[in-house]
Every structure is written in structure tokens, then in C-alpha cells.
Amino acid sequence: MERKIELHESHPRYLSLLAREKLVTGFKRGIVASEGLIAHGRGECFDYLLGECTIQSSRDAINVASAALLLANYPIISINGNVTALCVDQICRLNRSLENSAVEINLFYYTKEREKLISEEFKKYGLTRLFGIDPNNLESIPELESNRRLVDRDGISKADVVFVPLEDGDRTIALKKMNKKIISIDLNPLSRTSLSSDISIIDNIVRVVPHLIENIEYLKKNSTEQELNYIVNQFDNKKVLKESLDILKSSKTLINF
Ligand code: PTJ
């Protein structure tokens, strides 16, 4: 029997419940893989320990990511089922605010049907060109065996910067070996993706993408190329990872309660 849940903004866990609802709906519609629900649960656990907010070191990483995306010649935003269910609209806005970027689909639990549904979902939000769907235009990343090994010749293959929200570690490492600059979003600072990215944003994607768009718009208006380069060059990703781990290990969230 179809279940109907009413979510009220006044509920203390409204945003968390909303994200769950988006994923469950995405799963029922065939956009999210069943494993995507488990992956979200893992993310929630880290989010809880981070206090469900954007910590200072992640704000810094978002600022650096914004500068790196603006400096890139050809940035690609890689998307999957969870990213689509949680923030398809915001990803399309991010793509529009970058102007020279493109979006590429890359599914770990690949099925033709999911690829089609996700691609239609992006079209609904105004995306006219989605890479990664033309089998004749795909090539394999060396040393990678999962479904994620296929990248588009006109997309990720050519990109200098690849933005990978909710990615798996193998592909991040493989893309690094191809000399791509990797910007990731992952709530787990200990994941191989976070550990091997150039810029690791340890935060929930639903908070990150709006901040990123706002930051990009600000930097576009207020920064020179030299200033953007300075922001990127002074960045220390290890410091970001260490600071987020320190917060996870401390009881700061409990103390603030
Ligand atoms: O749609 P597909 O087939 O490409 O599959 C997508 C998933 C996410 C299921 C697939 O890539 C996967 O299994 O990912 P992993 O290896 O479980 O990694 C996902 C990472 O994202 C984990 O480290 C989670 O902690 C993290 N994560 C989950 N939800 C969020 C998140 N990070 C940021 N924001 C979230 N909302």
C-alpha cells in the first residue's frame, strides 16, 4: 500500500527527514540504487557527529573549490543516482554558474534504465547536454574494473578539474593518476576519496552545493585571476582532513547540546 508521509518544517529533524524522503522517492522511481540508501545512511552517521552543519574547515574547502572551478579550463561535474535524488536542481544551477563546465553521468551500479531516468531528470531541470551516455564515445580509465571505469571522451577524459560528489575511492585515485584535479564531497574524512582528493569537502552535499554556487558568484564579481590562484595555492587539504577528524573525535556536538 502507498504510504504518505507529511513532513513539517517545525520538526527538529526536518532537513534530515526531507533528504531521506528524497532518496526513498528516488529509489521508488528507479533513480537511486538500493545500495544508495545504505550509502546515505553511512553519510548520515558522519553528519550527525559533525553537528549537521558546515564546519569552518569545510567552508574553507568550499571557497578553494570555488576558486579552482573558476580557474579550470574545462571542469566536469560527475553525477550519480544519490546526487540526482538529493539535488538535481542545484547541480544544474551550479553548472550554469560556471559557464564552461559540463555534467557527466557515471553510475557505480549501472543499468541502462537508471541511466535513462537520471538523464531525463536532468533534462527536466534544463540541462541540454549530458556526457557519459553515448556508448560510442566512452573509453576506459586504465587499471579500473568497476562500472565506473567508463568516461566520456568529450567529458571527463578532456577535463582538467573533476568534481566528484559521493564518489568511490578507486575512481578518484585513477582520475588523479590521469592528472586531473579532484574536488570531492564526502561526509567521511577517512574514505579513500576524501584522502586522495586535491580538495576534500567534508560536508553534506545538500548544504555544499548552494554554498558553492553563492561562493562562485561572489568570487566571480570580486576576485582577480591572481587572487583566485592565491586561494588555491595556499590551500592545505591535509589540514582540512585533520580538522574534520578532530571534530568527529571530540564531543563538541554533545557539549553544544
Ligand atoms: O548511483 P550509483 O550507482 O553511482 O551509486 C551511488 C553510490 C553513492 C551508492 C555509490 O557511489 C557508492 O556505493 O558510494 P560509497 O562507496 O558508499 O560512497 C559514498 C560516500 O558518500 C560515503 O563515504 C558516504 O559517507 C558519503 N555520503 C553519503 N551521503 C552523503 C555523503 N557525502 C555527502 N553528502 C551526503 N548526503
Boltz pocket constraint, residues with backbone or C-beta under 6 A from the ligand:
constraints:
  - pocket:
      binder: B
      contacts: [[A, 31], [A, 32], [A, 33], [A, 35], [A, 36], [A, 37], [A, 39], [A, 40], [A, 41], [A, 42], [A, 43], [A, 44], [A, 46], [A, 79], [A, 80], [A, 81], [A, 82], [A, 86], [A, 106], [A, 107], [A, 108], [A, 109], [A, 110], [A, 166], [A, 167], [A, 168], [A, 169], [A, 185], [A, 186], [A, 187], [A, 188], [A, 191], [A, 203], [A, 204], [A, 205], [A, 206]]
      max_distance: 6.0
